[in-house]
Amino acid sequence: MEESRDILMSTLIESGVFIPGDFSSIGEFSSEALVSICAQLLNLIDPSSASFCDELLILSPIGLGSAPISLIL
């Protein structure tokens, strides 16, 4: 199981995916990091389509809008 996680981590890095934060394994990824990584992977699959945002939008609790949180450190 650990070997497959190592393969996935090295494949992400070799694909040019920026991994925000200081993670040594996929089990440590935060929700924000997963959103960013998934968006980057989708953009790699079809770069000619509309770009997926690699930010997580946080909706305000009173519904007055949203504020993007940048995941690129």
C-alpha positions in Angstrom: 0.0 0.0 0.0 2.8 2.4 0.9 4.5 1.7 -2.4 1.4 2.7 -4.4 1.2 6.0 -2.5 4.9 6.7 -3.3 4.2 5.9 -7.0 1.2 8.3 -7.0 3.2 11.1 -5.3 6.1 10.8 -7.7 3.8 10.6 -10.7 2.0 13.8 -9.6 5.4 15.6 -9.2 6.7 14.3 -12.6 3.5 15.4 -14.3 4.2 19.0 -13.2 1.5 19.2 -10.6 2.2 21.7 -7.9 1.5 20.3 -4.5 0.6 23.2 -2.2 1.9 22.8 1.3 4.5 20.5 2.8 3.2 17.0 2.4 5.2 13.9 2.3 2.4 11.5 1.5 -1.1 11.6 0.0 -2.7 10.8 3.3 -1.6 14.2 4.6 -3.3 16.2 1.9 -5.8 18.8 3.1 -9.1 19.4 1.4 -7.7 22.6 -0.2 -4.7 20.7 -1.5 -6.9 18.0 -3.0 -9.0 20.6 -4.8 -5.9 22.3 -6.3 -4.4 19.0 -7.3 -7.6 17.7 -9.0 -8.0 21.0 -10.9 -4.5 20.8 -12.1 -4.9 17.2 -13.2 -8.1 18.1 -15.1 -6.4 20.9 -16.8 -3.6 18.5 -17.9 -6.1 16.1 -19.4 -7.6 18.7 -21.7 -5.7 22.1 -21.6 -7.8 23.4 -24.6 -11.1 23.3 -22.6 -12.1 25.9 -20.0 -9.6 26.1 -17.2 -10.6 24.6 -13.9 -10.0 27.0 -11.0 -7.4 25.8 -8.6 -8.9 27.8 -5.7 -11.5 26.7 -3.2 -14.3 29.2 -2.9 -15.5 29.7 0.6 -19.1 30.8 0.9 -19.9 33.3 3.6 -22.2 32.0 6.4 -24.7 34.8 5.7 -24.8 34.2 2.0 -23.3 37.6 0.9 -20.9 36.1 -1.5 -17.8 34.1 -1.7 -14.1 34.8 -1.2 -11.4 32.8 -3.1 -8.6 31.4 -1.1 -5.5 31.0 -3.1 -3.9 27.6 -2.8 -0.6 28.6 -4.4 1.8 29.3 -1.6 
